[in-house]
Amino acid sequence: MPKSVFSSKVDIKDEKKLKQTLEKDGFVLEPVDHAFWQAKKDRVFITFYRSGKVVIRGKNIDGYADKYLGELKTNQEIHGLEKVHNLREWIGTDESGKGDFFGPLVVAALYVDKKLEHKLWQLGVQDSKKITDSRIVETAKQIRRNFTHSVVTILPMKYNQIYEKYRNLNKLLAYAHAQAIKNLMEKTSCRVIIADKFGDEKLIYDALGETKDLTLIQRNKAEANLAVAGASILAREKFVTSLDSLTDKYGLTFPPGASSNVITAGRRFIQKYGQNELKNVAKLHFKTTKRLVE
């Protein structure tokens, strides 16, 4: 879905430059409280606050940040993302299953350029947490068919083995993201990566080993980027189908998350298959495990 709000920190010294550019492009500027001005054109509002924060509101505003803020001195995190948008191509990564007791950890990486980004928008791509599982399945099918991608699935048994090695969830996540990135870098020449921030970026660089000739941008809520949102859909679809496969294999329901219904399902599973089999369906380092075996 197109963004309706975008905000970024800009050097106040650039206020006049941005004002002149907007006026030249037909924006009408008006004074507003706590701001230098607010510019309006075609139901798009751009407000430059005295703190240096610039907020863009309206429909179909994705291109406005690129056009008007891309060359300005923004803070490092936001500027990195805008700088990527000014390039021709980038890779977005995201994971699913991180907070789910049952099922695998899945990380997907998706290659996008400016034309492909528009195709994602046409598909109605957005963060997988905001759309239904049925729509995720259909959208993921379209993405797999039309986009270069990589999906890494770490099934519970393998997940538990890797966690025993690292004893740290962020290191495990970095390992999985690095695998997806490496796979996709073998298919494309792209060396710019956007990932959701889950820890120090050094973790992913370390996990990549010698494959470090890239630009890695980690930011909070990175799924606002369409490539990351598309990757989140691929990852979620694989996670959901993996839970369905566990249901087919064991004849039991494996709910997502780690809530009370997960406890009920876990106890039912242990009663039928034994505690030792739990390693094949669940992430054992979760506190949920202790509750099941008490």
VEXDREN-2710 file (C-alpha; in Angstrom, 1 decimal):
% VEXDREN-2710
k/r/px/py/pz
1/MET/0.0/0.0/0.0
2/PRO/1.2/3.6/-0.7
3/LYS/2.5/5.4/2.4
4/SER/0.2/8.1/3.8
5/VAL/2.8/9.6/6.2
6/PHE/6.6/10.0/5.9
7/SER/8.9/11.9/8.3
8/SER/12.6/12.6/8.4
9/LYS/15.0/14.9/10.2
10/VAL/16.5/17.6/8.0
11/ASP/19.3/20.2/8.6
12/ILE/17.5/23.5/9.2
13/LYS/20.0/25.2/6.9
14/ASP/18.2/23.5/4.1
15/GLU/14.9/25.1/4.9
16/LYS/15.2/27.9/2.3
17/LYS/16.4/25.5/-0.4
18/LEU/13.5/23.1/0.1
19/LYS/11.0/26.1/0.2
20/GLN/12.3/27.4/-3.1
21/THR/12.1/24.0/-4.7
22/LEU/8.5/23.4/-3.6
23/GLU/7.4/26.9/-4.7
24/LYS/9.0/26.3/-8.1
25/ASP/7.0/23.0/-8.4
26/GLY/3.7/24.8/-7.7
27/PHE/3.2/24.2/-3.9
28/VAL/1.4/26.9/-2.0
29/LEU/3.1/27.7/1.3
30/GLU/1.3/28.8/4.4
31/PRO/2.4/29.6/8.0
32/VAL/1.5/27.0/10.7
33/ASP/2.2/26.7/14.4
34/HIS/5.6/25.4/15.5
35/ALA/6.8/25.2/11.9
36/PHE/8.5/27.4/9.3
37/TRP/5.7/26.6/6.9
38/GLN/3.4/24.0/5.4
39/ALA/3.3/23.4/1.6
40/LYS/0.2/22.1/-0.1
41/LYS/-0.4/20.7/-3.6
42/ASP/-2.7/18.1/-4.9
43/ARG/-3.8/16.9/-1.4
44/VAL/-0.2/16.4/-0.4
45/PHE/1.0/18.4/2.7
46/ILE/4.7/19.0/3.5
47/THR/5.4/20.6/6.8
48/PHE/8.9/21.8/7.9
49/TYR/9.0/22.0/11.7
50/ARG/11.3/24.3/13.5
51/SER/12.9/21.3/15.1
52/GLY/14.2/20.2/11.7
53/LYS/11.6/17.5/11.3
54/VAL/9.9/17.3/7.9
55/VAL/6.5/15.5/7.6
56/ILE/4.9/14.5/4.3
57/ARG/1.2/13.6/4.4
58/GLY/-1.2/12.6/1.7
59/LYS/-2.0/9.8/-0.7
60/ASN/0.6/8.2/-3.0
61/ILE/3.5/10.1/-1.3
62/ASP/6.2/7.5/-1.8
63/GLY/8.0/9.5/-4.5
64/TYR/7.9/12.8/-2.7
65/ALA/10.6/11.8/-0.1
66/ASP/12.9/10.8/-2.9
67/LYS/12.3/13.9/-4.9
68/TYR/12.4/16.6/-2.2
69/LEU/14.5/15.1/0.7
70/GLY/16.8/12.7/-1.0
71/GLU/19.6/15.2/-1.5
72/LEU/19.2/17.0/1.8
73/LYS/21.2/16.3/5.0
74/THR/19.0/14.0/6.9
75/ASN/19.9/11.9/9.9
76/GLN/22.0/8.8/9.2
77/GLU/19.3/6.2/9.5
78/ILE/16.7/7.9/7.4
79/HIS/19.2/9.3/5.0
80/GLY/20.5/5.8/4.3
81/LEU/17.1/4.6/3.3
82/GLU/16.6/7.6/1.0
83/LYS/20.0/7.1/-0.5
84/VAL/19.0/3.5/-1.3
85/HIS/15.8/4.8/-3.0
86/ASN/18.0/7.0/-5.2
87/LEU/19.9/4.0/-6.4
88/ARG/18.6/1.6/-9.1
89/GLU/18.2/-1.5/-7.0
90/TRP/18.3/-3.0/-3.5
91/ILE/17.4/-6.1/-1.5
92/GLY/15.0/-6.2/1.4
93/THR/15.0/-8.9/4.0
94/ASP/12.6/-9.9/6.8
95/GLU/11.8/-12.8/9.0
96/SER/8.8/-14.7/10.3
97/GLY/8.5/-17.2/13.2
98/LYS/10.8/-15.3/15.6
99/GLY/8.2/-14.9/18.3
100/ASP/6.4/-18.2/17.6
101/PHE/7.0/-21.2/19.8
102/PHE/5.9/-23.7/17.1
103/GLY/7.3/-23.9/13.6
104/PRO/10.4/-22.7/11.9
105/LEU/12.3/-19.5/11.6
106/VAL/12.0/-18.2/8.1
107/VAL/14.0/-15.4/6.5
108/ALA/13.2/-14.1/3.0
109/ALA/15.2/-11.7/0.8
110/LEU/13.7/-9.9/-2.2
111/TYR/15.4/-8.1/-5.0
112/VAL/13.8/-4.8/-6.2
113/ASP/14.6/-2.0/-8.6
114/LYS/12.4/1.1/-9.2
115/LYS/10.2/-0.7/-11.8
116/LEU/9.8/-3.7/-9.6
117/GLU/9.0/-1.6/-6.6
118/HIS/6.0/-0.2/-8.6
119/LYS/4.9/-3.7/-9.4
120/LEU/4.9/-4.5/-5.6
121/TRP/2.8/-1.4/-5.0
122/GLN/0.3/-2.6/-7.7
123/LEU/0.1/-6.0/-5.9
124/GLY/-0.9/-4.1/-2.8
125/VAL/2.1/-5.3/-0.9
126/GLN/2.4/-4.2/2.7
127/ASP/3.7/-5.5/6.0
128/SER/2.6/-9.1/6.4
129/LYS/1.3/-8.5/9.9
130/LYS/-1.3/-6.2/8.4
131/ILE/-2.9/-8.6/6.0
132/THR/-4.8/-11.9/6.3
133/ASP/-3.1/-15.3/5.8
134/SER/-5.3/-16.1/2.8
135/ARG/-4.2/-12.9/1.0
136/ILE/-0.6/-13.6/2.0
137/VAL/-0.7/-16.9/0.2
138/GLU/-2.0/-15.3/-3.0
139/THR/0.4/-12.3/-2.9
140/ALA/3.4/-14.5/-2.1
141/LYS/2.5/-16.6/-5.2
142/GLN/2.7/-13.5/-7.4
143/ILE/5.9/-12.4/-5.8
144/ARG/7.6/-15.8/-6.3
145/ARG/6.5/-15.8/-9.9
146/ASN/7.7/-12.4/-10.8
147/PHE/10.6/-11.4/-8.5
148/THR/14.1/-12.7/-7.8
149/HIS/14.0/-13.9/-4.2
150/SER/15.5/-16.3/-1.6
151/VAL/13.7/-18.0/1.3
152/VAL/15.6/-19.7/4.1
153/THR/13.7/-22.0/6.3
154/ILE/15.3/-23.2/9.5
155/LEU/13.1/-26.1/10.8
156/PRO/12.8/-26.5/14.6
157/MET/15.4/-29.3/15.0
158/LYS/18.0/-27.3/13.1
159/TYR/16.9/-24.1/14.8
160/ASN/17.5/-25.7/18.2
161/GLN/20.9/-27.0/17.2
162/ILE/22.0/-23.5/16.0
163/TYR/20.6/-21.8/19.1
164/GLU/22.7/-24.2/21.2
165/LYS/25.7/-23.0/19.3
166/TYR/25.0/-19.2/19.6
167/ARG/23.0/-19.0/22.8
168/ASN/21.7/-15.7/21.5
169/LEU/18.6/-15.0/19.4
170/ASN/20.1/-12.0/17.6
171/LYS/23.1/-14.0/16.4
172/LEU/20.8/-16.7/15.2
173/LEU/18.7/-14.1/13.3
174/ALA/21.9/-12.6/11.8
175/TYR/22.9/-16.1/10.6
176/ALA/19.5/-16.6/8.9
177/HIS/19.5/-13.2/7.3
178/ALA/23.0/-13.7/6.1
179/GLN/22.1/-17.0/4.4
180/ALA/19.2/-15.4/2.6
181/ILE/21.4/-12.4/1.5
182/LYS/24.1/-14.7/0.2
183/ASN/21.7/-16.8/-1.8
184/LEU/20.2/-13.7/-3.4
185/MET/23.6/-12.1/-4.1
186/GLU/24.5/-15.2/-6.1
187/LYS/21.4/-14.4/-8.3
188/THR/21.9/-10.6/-8.7
189/SER/24.7/-8.1/-8.7
190/CYS/22.9/-6.0/-6.1
191/ARG/25.0/-5.1/-3.0
192/VAL/22.6/-2.8/-1.1
193/ILE/20.5/-4.4/1.7
194/ILE/17.7/-3.1/3.8
195/ALA/16.8/-5.1/6.9
196/ASP/14.6/-4.6/10.0
197/LYS/16.8/-3.6/12.9
198/PHE/17.1/-6.4/15.5
199/GLY/20.6/-5.8/16.8
200/ASP/24.0/-4.4/16.0
201/GLU/24.6/-4.5/12.2
202/LYS/28.0/-6.0/13.0
203/LEU/26.1/-9.3/13.7
204/ILE/25.0/-9.6/10.1
205/TYR/28.4/-8.5/8.7
206/ASP/30.1/-11.2/10.9
207/ALA/27.6/-13.8/9.8
208/LEU/28.3/-12.9/6.1
209/GLY/32.0/-13.8/6.6
210/GLU/34.0/-12.8/3.5
211/THR/30.9/-11.6/1.7
212/LYS/31.1/-8.0/3.0
213/ASP/31.3/-5.9/-0.2
214/LEU/27.8/-4.5/0.4
215/THR/25.9/-1.6/2.0
216/LEU/23.7/-2.8/4.9
217/ILE/21.0/-0.5/6.2
218/GLN/19.1/-1.6/9.3
219/ARG/16.2/0.5/10.6
220/ASN/13.2/0.2/12.9
221/LYS/10.0/-0.6/11.0
222/ALA/11.9/-1.3/7.8
223/GLU/8.8/-3.0/6.5
224/ALA/7.7/0.5/5.4
225/ASN/10.0/-0.2/2.5
226/LEU/8.2/-2.2/-0.2
227/ALA/11.1/-4.7/-0.7
228/VAL/11.2/-5.5/3.0
229/ALA/7.4/-5.7/3.1
230/GLY/7.5/-8.1/0.1
231/ALA/10.1/-10.2/1.9
232/SER/7.9/-10.3/5.0
233/ILE/5.1/-11.7/2.9
234/LEU/7.3/-14.5/1.5
235/ALA/8.6/-15.3/4.9
236/ARG/5.1/-15.3/6.5
237/GLU/3.6/-17.5/3.8
238/LYS/6.4/-20.1/4.2
239/PHE/5.9/-20.0/8.0
240/VAL/2.1/-20.5/7.8
241/THR/2.5/-23.4/5.3
242/SER/5.1/-25.0/7.5
243/LEU/2.7/-25.0/10.5
244/ASP/0.1/-26.6/8.2
245/SER/2.7/-29.3/7.3
246/LEU/3.2/-30.0/11.0
247/THR/-0.5/-30.3/11.4
248/ASP/-0.7/-32.8/8.5
249/LYS/2.2/-34.8/10.0
250/TYR/1.1/-35.0/13.6
251/GLY/-2.6/-34.6/13.3
252/LEU/-2.7/-31.7/15.8
253/THR/-3.1/-28.0/15.6
254/PHE/0.0/-25.8/16.1
255/PRO/-1.2/-22.2/16.9
256/PRO/1.2/-19.3/16.2
257/GLY/2.6/-17.1/18.9
258/ALA/3.3/-18.1/22.5
259/SER/0.0/-17.5/24.3
260/SER/-2.1/-19.8/26.5
261/ASN/-3.5/-21.7/23.5
262/VAL/0.0/-22.6/22.6
263/ILE/0.5/-24.1/26.1
264/THR/-2.6/-26.2/25.6
265/ALA/-1.4/-27.4/22.2
266/GLY/2.0/-28.1/23.6
267/ARG/0.7/-30.3/26.4
268/ARG/-1.5/-32.1/24.0
269/PHE/1.5/-32.8/21.8
270/ILE/3.7/-34.1/24.6
271/GLN/0.9/-36.3/25.9
272/LYS/0.6/-37.9/22.4
273/TYR/4.2/-37.9/21.2
274/GLY/6.4/-37.5/24.3
275/GLN/8.7/-34.6/25.4
276/ASN/11.6/-35.7/23.3
277/GLU/9.7/-35.1/20.1
278/LEU/9.1/-31.5/21.0
279/LYS/12.4/-30.5/19.5
280/ASN/11.1/-31.3/16.1
281/VAL/8.1/-28.9/16.3
282/ALA/9.1/-26.1/18.7
283/LYS/11.8/-23.6/19.7
284/LEU/13.0/-25.1/23.0
285/HIS/14.7/-21.9/24.4
286/PHE/11.3/-20.2/24.8
287/LYS/10.0/-19.9/28.4
288/THR/7.0/-21.8/27.1
289/THR/9.1/-25.1/27.2
290/LYS/9.5/-24.8/31.0
291/ARG/5.8/-24.3/31.5
292/LEU/5.1/-27.4/29.4
293/VAL/7.4/-29.7/31.3
294/GLU/6.7/-28.5/34.9
END
